[in-house]
């Protein structure tokens, strides 16, 4: 049960990070909002980075530390 919730959370982080990078940055760039473009980039890549780190960390834990 915990694995399903964790997988859902990681997937949600990756998808929302990609959507922020794709849609928000484009909208802000079109409206010439430089600070918002930078913040959207940090937020999007931050979501993706946290999702990947959690996924890899879970994989390492399951394969090497789980008895």
KOLMAR-863577 format. One record per residue (C-alpha): x, y, z. Coordinates in steps of 0.001 Angstrom, whole numbers, plus 500000, padded with zeros to 6 digits. Example, Ala and Ser with C-alpha at 12.3 -4.5 7.8 and 13.67 -1.06 7.14 Angstrom:
! residues 2
512300495500507800;513670498940507140;
***
This chain:
! residues 67
500000500000500000;502813502411500824;504484501669497466;501383502744495562;501162506065497406;504875506653496960;504712505910493235;501753508265492896;503656511023494723;506815510631492612;504773510589489396;502914513697490519;506201515522491198;507599514622487779;504436515559485878;503896518866487672;507554519796487190;507276519136483479;504027521072483195;505466524067485031;508465524079482718;506357523666479605;503355525937480213;504266528494482887;507657529418481496;506178529894478036;503394532120479352;505716534206481497;508259534567478706;505533535707476312;504469538412478793;508110539437479421;508026538535483126;511684537757483818;511508537037487550;508537534710487092;510354532846484300;513324532268486602;511108531172489494;509112528804487251;512362527287485999;513625526732489561;510270525345490691;509906523025487695;513416521625487850;513145521397491638;510054519205491338;511742517006488759;514921516741490824;513033515794494005;511016513198492068;514122511615490545;516027511622493861;513103509984495650;512694507386492902;516400506500492841;516597506535496643;513640504180496885;515171501877494279;518497501777496145;516719501136499429;514595498341497970;517518496614496240;520361497021498715;518995497701502196;515750495755502279;516266492326503823;
***
